[in-house]
Amino acid sequence: MQYENLLAQQLSAIRASAVGAPIDARLAAETTVHLAVRNAHIRDAFENVGVEAVAAVSDLFSDEKYSRQKLGVDQESGGELRDTIRKAISERFPTLNSEKRELIEKISVDITVKQFTSFFERQRPQIEQMVQQIGTKIEPAAKQAHAKALSASLAPEKRVDDLSKFCWQTLKGKFVLPDSVAVSCSKGRATPYMIADTDEAEAVFMPVSAQCLLAGFREAQLIEGIDFNRIAAECSGDFFIATERNELLAQLIPLIGNATQAAIRDAVDSAKAERRASLGILSNDEN
C-alpha cells in the first residue's frame, strides 16, 4: 500500500509538470517500468511467444533434414545418434569386449542410417503429440513467470537504470491508452516496451492520462513525426482506451496488435533461423 501511495504521488507530479520541462529521470523511469511490468499484456505476450516458439519447434522437428543434422545421422563419426546407440549397447551388454561392442554399434548405426527416413515418418505423429502437450502448459507457465517477476521486484532495477539515462518530459494532447501501457521506438519501428530491446530504444512513451504523455528520449532532442495514437494501437494487444469516439480513432482499431505480433514473430523467426544456420540448414526460401 505504501508503494501504491508513492506511485500515485509520482503520477500526480508528472501530470502537473509543465509541457517540455525536464522531469527527474529516475522518477520517470521507475514510474514507467512499474506500470508497464504489472499489466496483463506482458503476460499475454509471454504466452504468445511460447505458442509461436512451440509452433517453430514443431516445424523444425517435423523437418527430416533438421532431425538428421541435429542427430548427426549423416556424420562419419560422433553425433547424438551414435552416442545414444553406443550408450544403449554398453548398458544392454556390459560384459561384451570392446571388439564385439564396436561391431554391434556399427551394425546398429548402419541399419538406423539406412532406415532413418521410414523411422522418422513413423515417429513424426508422436513428436507432434509431444509438442502439443508442451503447448498446453504455456498459459499457466506464463502466469507463473509473470507472478514470479512481480514478486521479485515491482520495478526491475535493470530496466529502471536503463530508462534513467533518457531525457524525460511531458507532451500534451489527446492520447489513447494502450493495454501494453508503454511503447518503445527504435529505428522508425514501435514495439510494446516490455518486449522491446531497451538497449536499442531511441524513445519510450507512456500516457499518464488522456491528455498527458510521458516521453523519454535517449538524446535530448525530440523524434519528429511520431503519431503516438497510431503506434499505441499497433502496440496494444487486445484494446486501447479512449475518452471519445471519432472517425480517426475508429481507423486505428484494425491496427490493434500488429506491432506486438510482428515483434513476437521476428523474435521466434530469428531464433529459428539461427538454429538452422548453426546446423547448416537452408530455409525454404533459400533452397
C-alpha positions, 0 to 999 in steps of 0.5 A: 500500500505504501508503494501504491501511495508513492506511485500515485504521488509520482503520477500526480507530479508528472501530470502537473509538470509543465509541457517540455520541462525536464522531469527527474529521470529516475522518477520517470523511469521507475514510474514507467517500468512499474506500470508497464511490468504489472499489466496483463499484456506482458503476460499475454505476450509471454504466452504468445511467444511460447505458442509461436516458439512451440509452433517453430519447434514443431516445424523444425522437428517435423523437418527430416533434414533438421532431425538428421543434422541435429542427430548427426545421422549423416556424420562419419563419426560422433553425433547424438545418434551414435552416442545414444546407440553406443550408450544403449549397447554398453548398458544392454551388454556390459560384459561384451569386449570392446571388439564385439561392442564396436561391431554391434554399434556399427551394425546398429548405426548402419541399419538406423542410417539406412532406415532413418527416413521410414523411422522418422515418418513413423515417429513424426505423429508422436513428436507432434503429440509431444509438442502439443502437450508442451503447448498446453502448459504455456498459459499457466507457465506464463502466469507463473513467470509473470507472478514470479517477476512481480514478486521479485521486484515491482520495478526491475532495477535493470530496466529502471537504470536503463530508462534513467539515462533518457531525457524525460518530459511531458507532451500534451494532447489527446492520447489513447491508452494502450493495454501494453501501457508503454511503447518503445521506438527504435529505428522508425519501428514501435514495439510494446516496451516490455518486449522491446530491446531497451538497449536499442530504444531511441524513445519510450512513451507512456500516457499518464492520462488522456491528455498527458504523455510521458516521453523519454528520449535517449538524446535530448532532442525530440523524434519528429513525426511520431503519431503516438495514437497510431503506434499505441494501437499497433502496440496494444494487444487486445484494446486501447482506451479512449475518452471519445469516439471519432472517425480517426480513432475508429481507423486505428482499431484494425491496427490493434496488435500488429506491432506486438505480433510482428515483434513476437514473430521476428523474435521466434523467426530469428531464433529459428533461423539461427538454429538452422544456420548453426546446423547448416540448414537452408530455409525454404526460401533459400533452397 
